[in-house]
């Protein structure tokens, strides 16, 4: 037996004997109720080991004849943790059908786990994943009948990916069918995939079976699937797998509005502020007309009552009325408050240009050429649609000029400007320097187009974990990215990023390379060697507003140092680095929870 095999077997023995497994839960969402229906229990091996990934862990257990033992241990730990967290709804547990025909299979053990933690069997759904062909259908069906007799529900997992999944569907008559994530990726752009899913839904309805789609990552995928009539959904779009999962969902996940762009400029309409003359509601229309005649450049006046803006009177509308036949005689002496004009938008001066633009472009029965700008409800001026469009166009041109052409994220110039801005405004923020490990080897083996796909994946994931109202993200170049976090939960966001990246990376390898967990390629010295899956290293530098004199050059040096230390560890990792001798003052409490300099945070 080779040294590597001895190590894997020894590691597997230790994991099973010491129960060194981590339990995660991911919500399964009922789309009609827009609420969590239940959770799928997921397993990870020790984070720093070869058997961390579940596919490698279970493959090792199968190789050394310990699959049934591992399967039961997973059930035991998942049930125990589900009960400990007091999670509501159903519990979905993955079961390999091979274990149902294993000589070590013991009837009633899963029920015993549930009874030990006072969980009802009717809350449990056993997910059958067909990773290998089923040889003895009689024994398999007998085992499933045993589960149903105890009250368990049955789900067929990864429909469309197994060896004979349609036959398995007809034999199982499951309560739920989970459609493989292959059919979900870019489903909004692929008519063939939509037709396949539509057919599955029709068959499921005729059989009284509910459909669940896995692997939803984006809003557009969710929208397309909801339109097709899927019953339930699961994926990172709603929530990633967590040790302590979400118990409620953000209602905005179900809205039709697209998520805001995390790297858009957060300029406010204060940049558009113009003075505007004011009149009282009692002023006559003729008096207001005289104002416009005296000043040929005046385009509007604001009606204000006790410091509260009521609306804008536009030059063309009023002058056309007064110039009409008998217009002055009929309306000249009437108070301006009786003038019929379209309602005027009022925005606080801190409102972003993006929000104002969205509001104006979707307006109905409002005049949109000009709008009122207020401060705590008091009139301070006006803005115009023309100025808004001009400013947004200038921003877009600036972004395009300095954006990375591959990801379209802000490049070095904009990143440095943003750091300068944060330092100038004396803000607390955290610099996250992200780099892909083993990227050159991957690029050499799979080619630059597949390499670009990986870079775009990182850009997309960074966008998704960032807070669009607080954080700024940029692409330095190649496989290097920068995020400037002002979110106080930046540690959790980085952990989520590492976890999501680790989950999605295997899809970028061939089935052969997935089996060995990496590739063979030449290193920088021309020697051929093994490279594991690409991973992500994040160097983090908290910058306190109270730390005077810290320059962007020093911050860049610290971030580079932190990234280098993170890369010293195998796999996805992040490292926090402080300026030497810096006293951490004025930071949010979350930052104070970070321990001493140089502590490593591993996913």
N, C-alpha and C positions, 0 to 999 in steps of 0.2 A: 504494500500500500504506500503511495507517494506521501511525502511530507505534508502537502497541502490537504490531502484527503484525511490524514490523521488529525490535522488541526480542525477541519470542519466537523469531523465525527466527534472529537472531544468537545468542541464548542456546542454542538447539538446536545450532547449528553448533559452539559452544564445547564443549558437553557431549560431543558425539560425537568431536570432534577431540582433546580432552584426557581423554576417558574419565572424566568427572566424575559417576560413578554410584556409589551405595552399595549393597552387597550385604547382604541380611539372610536369615536362615534360620529357618524355623518347623518344629518337629517334627511328624511324622505318626505317630500312635500306633496300634500293633496292640493292640486291646483284649483279645484272648484271652491274649496274652503279657504284657500290661501293660508294654510296653516300646516304645522308639522304633524304628519301622520304617525311617524315612528323614526327609528334610528337603525342604521346598519352598524353592527359591531365589527370592527376591523382590528387586525393584529399586526404589530411590528416587533421584530427582534431587537436585541440590544443595539443602540444607536451607533456605536462605534465598531460594530462587528461585521464580518462577511455575511452574516445571516440576518441583517437588518431588514432587507426587502422581503415581503411575504412570499413572492414567487420563488426566490432562492431558498428561503427557509423551508417551504413545503417540498421543494424538489429534493433537498437534502434529507428530509424526513422520509420521503418515499424511497430514496436510494438505499437508506440504511434500515428499512423495514420498521419505521417508527411513526408512520403517517397517522394511524389510528390514535396512538398515544398523544401526538401533537394536536390532532383534531379535537379530542375530548378536553385537553388542557385549555384550548382556545375557548371552547364552549363554557367551561367552568369559570374562567376569568372574565369573559364577557358578561355572563349572567350576574356574577358577583358585583362587577363594577356598575352595571346597569341598575341594579337594585340599590347599591350604595349611593349613587347620584340621584336616585328617586326620579328618574326620567319618566315622562308620561308617554302614552301611545304604545305602539308595537315595537318589538325587538326583532330585527332581522339577523339571523345567524347563518353564516356560510357553512355548508357541509359538502364535502367531496363524496360523490356517490360510491367511490371505490371503498371508502371506509365502511359503508353499510354492508358490504359483502366480505369485510375483513374478518379473519378468524378471531381477532381480539375484540370485535364489536360486542358491546354489552347492552342489551335492551334495558331501557328504564333509567339509564344513568343521567341523561339530559333532564328528564322529569325530576330526578332526585335533586339536581342542582337548583331547579326552579323552586321546589318545595323548601329547600334549605333557606331560600331568600324570600319565600312567600310571594312568588310571582305566579300568576295564572297562566297555564299553557295556551289559552286562547289569545294571549297577547304576543305569542312567539310565532315568527314565520321562519321556517327553515328554507334557506336558499340552496338549491341544487345547482352546482356548477360542474358542467361536464368537461373536465380537462383531459380525460382519457376515455376511450371507448368502454362501454359497459358490457361485460362478458356474460354475466348471469342475470338476465332480466327477471327471472322468477324470484330469486333471493332479493333483488333490488326492490321489486314491487311489494314484496312481503314486508320489508323494512319500512317502506313508506306508509303502508297501511297501518303499521304499528304506530307511527307518529300521528297519523290522522286520528286514530282511535283515542289517543291521549289528548286530543284537542288542538294540536298544532296545525297551523296553516302552512301551505307549501308555495314556494315561488321558484320559477325556472329562471336561472340567472344567465346573463350573456347570450340571449337568444340571437342566433345568427353567427355565433363564433365557435360552437361546439362541433363534435363529430357527427351527431345525428339529432340536432336540436329539435327539428320538426317532429321526428318520431318520438323523442322524449316528451315533447309537449302533448302529443296525442295520448301517450301512455300515462303521463302524470296527472293530466287534467288539473293543473295547478290553479291556485287562487289568484296568483299574480304572475306576470311574465315581465322580465326585465330585458329591455332591448339593448344589445351590445352598443358600446359607445362609438364604435366605428361608424354606425349609421347616424350618429348625432353630430359629429364634427362637420361644421359648415353645412348643416342640413338646410339652412335657409337659401343656399346657393345651388343645391343639388336636387334636381327634380326626381332623379332615380331613387335617391334615399327617401325623399318624401313619399313617393309612391309605395315603396316597400313598407314604411312605417304605417301608412294609411291602410294597407292590406292587413298588416298585423293587428291594427286596432279593430278592423271589421271582424276578423276571425275571433279576436278576444271577446268582443261584445256578444257574438253569437254563442260563445261557450261560457258566458258569465264570468269572464276572467278580467281582472284589472291590469292595465298596462303601466309600466314604470320605465322611464328613460334615464339612463345613467350618463354621467360625463358631461353634463351641461356646464359650459364654462362662460358663455357670453349671453348677453341680453337678446341678441338677434336669434340665437338658437332657441332660447326659451320661447320667444314670441312665435317662431315658426311651429314649434311643437304644440304650444297651447292652441294655435289655430287649427292644427290637425285633429285635436281632440284627445290628447294624452291625458290619462287620469292622474298620474303622479310623476314627480321629477326629482332628480338627485344630481348633485354636482357642485363644483366649486363656485358656480354663480350664486348659489344660495348660501353655502357654507362649506368650508373644508372640513375634513375629519379632525376632531379635536379630542383631547383627553376630557375636557369639560365642555360639551357642545352647547350651542345656542339652544335656548328653550322657546324663543320667539323669533320671528323674522321681520326684517324691515319692510313695511308696506310698500316702499318705493320699488322693491324688487319686482312687484307685480304691475307697476305702472307702465304706460306706453312710452314714457319719456326715456330717452337714452341717457346713459350716465355721462356726466360732465367730464370734459377732458382734463386730466390731472395736470397737464403742463401748460394750460392756457393762462395767459396773463390775467392777474386779478386786479386790473385797473378799475377804478370806480368812476361814476359819472361826475365826481368832483372835477375831473379833467375837462368836462364839457361845460362847466358853469359859466353862464352869461348873465349880465344884469338885465332886469326887466322892470319897466315902470309899473307902478301899482295905482289902482283906482278903487274907490269904495263902491259897494253895490248900489248906492243911491245916485251915483253919477249918471247923467242922461246919456243916451246914445249919441246925441248931437255933440256933447262935450267930448266924448271919447273920439268921435269922428274928427273933431278939431285937432286933437292930439296927433292923429295920423296925418292930417293935412299939413300941420306945422313941421313934422319930421318925416321926410319922405323915405328915410331908411328904417323907420320904426316898423317892425313886422307884427308885434303883439304887445298886449298889456295884460297884467294880472289883476284879477278881481280879488281883493283881500278884505275880510271882515274880521276885526279884532285879532289881527295877526294870523288868521287862518286862511290859507289860499282856497278859493272856491273854483277858479278855472281861469283859462286864458281866452282872451278875445283876439282873434286873428284879423289882421288888417283887411285882407281881401274879402272875407265873409261880411264884415260890418260895412265896409265901403260899398260893396255891391248892393247891399240892402238899402243904404241911404241914397244911392245913385239911381235906384229904380224909380219908376213913375209913382209919384206921390209918396215915395219912401220916406223923405225927410218929414213931410207933413204928418204921415201916419205914425212914425216911430221915433222921431227926433226927440220928443219930450219924455219918452218912456225911460224908466230907470234901466241901467245896463243889465241888472239881474234878470230882466224879462227877455233879454236877448236869447234866442234859441240857438245854442251851439252844442256841438258834440262834447261829451264828457272828456275831461283832460286827465291824463295819467299824472300821478304824483309819486315821485321816488325820493327816498332818503339819499343824501349825498354819498353814503357808504355803499350803495347798491352797485354791484359789479356791472361792467359794460355788457357782459354776457347775459345776465339776467334781464337787463333793460331791453336788449335786442330781442330776446326770446319773447318777452311780453308784448313788445310793439308789433312783431311780425305775426303774432297770433291774435291780435286785437280785433274785436268786432264792435262796431258802433262807437268807436272812440276816434278822436282826431289824433293822429300819430306824427304829424309834422313837427310839433313842439310839445314839450312836457315840462312840468313843474318840478323843481328840485327843492327839497326841504331839509331842515336840520331840526330834529326833535319836533316835527310837525309845523315848524315856522318856515315861511317862504324865505329862501336866500337867493333864488335866481331861477333860470330856466336852462333847458338844453334843447338841441334840435336833432332831428333824425339825420340830417345831412352831416352834421359834425360827428355823430355816432358812427355812421357808416365810414366816414373818412378815417376816423381813429382806428376802427377795427381793421380796415384795409391796410393801414400803415403797420399795425401789429402783425398782420398775417405776412406782409412782405418781409418784415424784419425776421420773423420766425423762419420763413422759407430760406432767407439768405444765410442764416446761421444754424439751420437745422441739419442734423445728420441725414444724409440722403437715403439711408436704408430704413431707419426707424422713424424718421421725421420728428425726432425728439430734439429739444434744444441742444446745441453744441457748446463748445468751450467758451465762446464769447458770452453767451447768455448765462451759462453757469457761473462764470466769474462775476458778471453783473449782479446776479441774484445773491451770491455770497456777500458782495460789497454792500448790497441793500440791507441784508440781515444784520451785518456788522454795524452799518451806519445807524440803523434803527434800534440797535442794542437789543436784539431779540435772542431768546433761547432757541437753539436749534441743534440738530445732530446731523453730521455729515456721514453718509453711508457710501463707501466706495466698493462697488461690486465688480467681480471679475469671474469669468468662467474658467475653471480648472480643466486641464487636459484638452483644451479646445483645439490646439494646433494638430494634435494627433487625430482628433475627430475630423478636422477639415481636410487633412491629408488623405484619409481613408475614404470619406464620403463625398468630398468635393465641396467647392465653395458655395454652391446653391443650398445644399443641406446645412452647411455652416451658417449661412445667412438666416435660414429658418430658425436655428437655435438662438441667434442673436435677437431676432424679432420676438421669439418666445420670451426671452428675458425682459425685453422692453415692454411687452404686453403685461407680463406678470407684475412688474414694478408699477405700472400704471394702475393695475387692479388693487394692489395692496396699499397704495398711497391715498391720502385724504385730499380730494381736489380743492378743498377750501384752505388747506394749511401747508401742504407739502409741494415741493418742486422737484422735478426729475429731469435729468439730462443724460445724453449719450456722448461720452468723451471721444469715442472712436473704437473700432475693433470690437472686442468683447468687454470693454470697460464702461461702466455706468456710474452715475452719481445721483443720489437722492438726498435732498435737504429736508429732513423731517422737522416739522414743528408739532406734529402729533405727539402727545405725551406717551402714547402706547407704542412707541416705535420699536421696542424690543419684540412685542408680540407680532407686529406687522412683519418684521424681519424673519421671525420664526415661521410665520405662515408662508412667506415667500420661499424659504428653504424647503419647507415641507411640500409645497405645491410643485416646485421645480423638480424635486426628487421623484415625485409621483409621475410627472409627465415626460421626463427625460427618456425612459426606456422606449417610448413610442418612436423615438428618433433613431432607433437602432434596428437592425434586421433581427429576425427571430433567432438566427444562429448566434449573433452577438449578445442577445438578451439572455440566452441560456448560460453563457459564461460570464455575464456581467461586465463586459467590456470588449476591447478590440486589441489586435496586435498591430503595432505600427513602429516606424523608426523614430528613435529619439533624436535630439539635436546633434548627437555624435554619430548618427547613422547606424546605431545598434538597434536591432529589432527587439522589442519587448512588449509586455502586456500593459495596457492602459485601462483602468476601470472607467465606468460611466463618467461623463462630464459632471461636474458638481459646481456649486457656487460658493465663493468665498466673499465675505462682507467685512470690511474694516470700518469700524464706527468711531467717530470722534464727537463727543458731546461738547458743545460750545456754550458757555455760560455768558449771559448778557453782562454780568458783573465783572467778567475778566477783561480788563482794559488792555489795549495794546496787542491783542492777538490779531495777526494779519492773515490774509487768505493764503499767503505763501507758507506760513507756519502750519496752518490748518491742512493744506495740501500735503505737506511733509508727514504730519501725524496720520492722516488718512492712508497714505501709502504704506507707512510703517504698520498700521493696524491690519491692512489687507495682507501684507506679507506674513504677519503672524498667523492670521486666519488660514492662509494657504499651507502652513506647516502641518496642519492636521488633515488627515485623509477624510474625504467626503465633504458634505455641505457643512459649513461652519461660519460663525461670526465672532469677531474679537473687538472688544471695546478698549480704546486707548485714550488716556488723558494727557494733557500737557504736563511735563515733568514739574513737580512742585506746585501745580495749580491747586488752589483751594476751590472746591466745588461749592459755589455760592450762588444763590438766586436761581437754581435749577428747579424744575418741577419735581414733585415727590417721586415720580417714577424713575427719574434719573438717580435720585439718592438711594434707590434700592439696588442700583448697580454696585457690585462690590469693588474691591480695590483694583488698582490699575493692572491691566493685563489679564483679567479673568476671561476665560473662554466660554462662549455660549454655543453649545452644539444643538442642532436639531436632532 
